């Protein structure tokens, strides 16, 4: 293994066969999930924990639901044109007192007008923070930022800080070469953080399939 996985022909063929054998077996489009197992790293130590954003070169294979908190008319208009749901700042306190609406937020990737971030942190931070779902400040062109949100995944150490991490790297509708490029990007990004020598194994699986060992 080099800096990343950088799949060789044999691995690509193995992945292609695995995808062909498992796709279309369910009544829904399965996601393709990656598991990376580590050795020699204590993730209970703050400095070792992962908190990485990875932009997948071929996206996740499905549209992301995006929600934007905005009072600014220009931001709200551009967000709506880009397909995002928009909520004004006046809704934040209401959501903070409604458990059902709080849970609905978890279905979205969220952004917020920067001036609303303190209010969101105060009213919703206790709920969203532990779930790693706090909105990101919306700085820049709303259309391009929202359009690119389906390409990003987040790798975070959490829970009991076990030496493993899981993430989505695509869907069964994607070509094997696209999924392979996404996997390479994730493994490469992780290797830069923890060192390639600490990556023990890499597995890929569909939502409802047995895993395939790549490394």
N, C-alpha and C positions, 0 to 999 in steps of 0.2 A: 504494500500500500504506500503510495507516495503522499504528497501533502493532503490530498483528499482521497476519495475512492478511485476516481478516474477509471471507470469500468473498462476492462479488457474485453476482447471479442467473446471469450468463453462466458464471462459474466453477463454480457449483453444477451447472448443466446439463451442462457439460463433464465434471465429475467423475462425475455420475450416468450419463452415456452410457458413459464409460470402464468403470465398474464393471459395468454391464449387459452390455457387450461381452466382458468377460473372466471373469466369475464362472462357476463350474461347469465350467471347461475342464479341470480336473485331477481326479485321483482322491482328492485331499486338499483340505482347506479352506485356501486360500492366505491368507497374511497380507497386509496392506496396509502398504507401507513408504514412508517419507518421506525425501527427500534435500534438504538445504539447503546451497547453495553460497555461499561468502562471498568478498568482495573487500576489500582494504585492511586485512586483519587478519593479523598474524604470530602464529600459534598456537604457535610454538616458544617464545614468551615466556610465562612462567608466568602473568602477570596476565591474559593474553588467553584462556587455555584455558577451555573449558566444563566445568563440573561441576555439572549441574543435574538436579534431580528434577522431573518434570512429572506431575501427576495428570490423567490423561485423563478428561474428563467422562463419557465413555461406555465406559471400560475398553478393554481390548485385544481383546475379542471371544473370549477363551478363558480357561479356568481356569489359574491359576498353581499350580505345584507349590511348596509351602512346606515348609521344614524348620526346626525349632526345636531348638536345643541348650538343654536344661533339666534341672536336677536337682530344682528345686522342684516338689513334687507338684501344687500348685494350678495353676502355669503349664503344666506338662506336660498336665494333664487338660484345661484349657481349649483348649490348642493342638490336642490330638487331637480334641476335639469340633468344632473349627473346620475339621477336615480336614487338618491339618498332620502331617507325619512328625516324630516326636520322637526325639532321640538324647540320652542322658545324657552328662555330662562325661567319664565313664570311657571313652567311645568316641573321644574326640578324639585321644589319643596313638596309638590303634590305627590310625585313619584316616591319621595323619601318616606311618605306615610302610607304607601300602598305596596305591600309585599308582592302582589301579583304583577304589578307594573315593573317592579324592580327585577323580577325574574325574567320578564320579557326583554329587558335590556341585554341579557346574556346571549340573546340570539344574534346580536349585532356586533359589528366592528364599529367603534365609536370615535368620533372626533368632536371637538368643541371650539367655539370661538374663544380665543385666549382669555378675554375678560370674564368669561363665565367659569373658568377653571377653579378659582377659589370657592365659588358657591357649590360647584359639583363636589369638590373635595370635602367641604364641610357637611353637605347634606347626604351625599351618596358614597363618600370615600370608605366608610366603614363596611359597606356592602360590597362595593366593586373592587376595592383594593386587594383584599385577600384572594379574590378570584382572578386577579391579574386582568381586570377588565376596565380599568380607568381610561377615560377618553384621552386621546392625544390632542395637544393643541393644534388647531387648524391654521397653519402658517404657510402662506403661498397660494397658488392657484387651486381653488377647491375642486374644479373639474378633474385636473390631472391627478391630484392626490387621491380623490375618491376612486377614480378609474384604476389606480394602481394597487388599491388595498387588497384585492383578491390575489395578488402575487406574493404577499408577505405572510410568513409564519413566525411564531415566537417560540423560542426554546428556553424554558425556565426550569430550574431545579426547584422542586417544591415537595410538600408532604413530608415523608420520612427521609428525604434526601438519599434515596436508593441510587446505586451506581448505574442508572439507566435513564434514557429519555425517549419519549415517543412523539411523533409528529405526523402530520398529513403531508404527502409529497405528490399528490395527484388523484386522479380518478380513473376508473377502468376504461373510460371513453378515450383516454389519451393514448398516443403512440408509445411503445416501449422506449424509443429513443428520447422522447420528451420526459418520461418518468425518470430515465437513467440520468439525464442532465440535471434534473431537480435533486435526485439523490446525491449526485456528485457535489452539488453546491452545498447541500446541508452538511455532508460529511467533511468537506473541505473547511467550511466555516467552523465547525466544532473542533476539527484537528488543530486549527490555528489557535484556538483558545486553550485546549487541554493537552496538546501534543499528540501526534499520531501514535506514539508508543503506548498511550493510555487507552486507546480504543481497542477493546477486547474482541467485539463481534458486531456485525451489522445484519439485521434481518428486515425483510420486507413482507407485507401481507396485505390481503384485501380485508375489508371489514369482517367478512364471515369465512375467511379461508385459514388454512394452516400457514404458518410462516415459512419463508424461504430464506436460508442463510446465504448471504452474499460474501461475508468475510468471516 
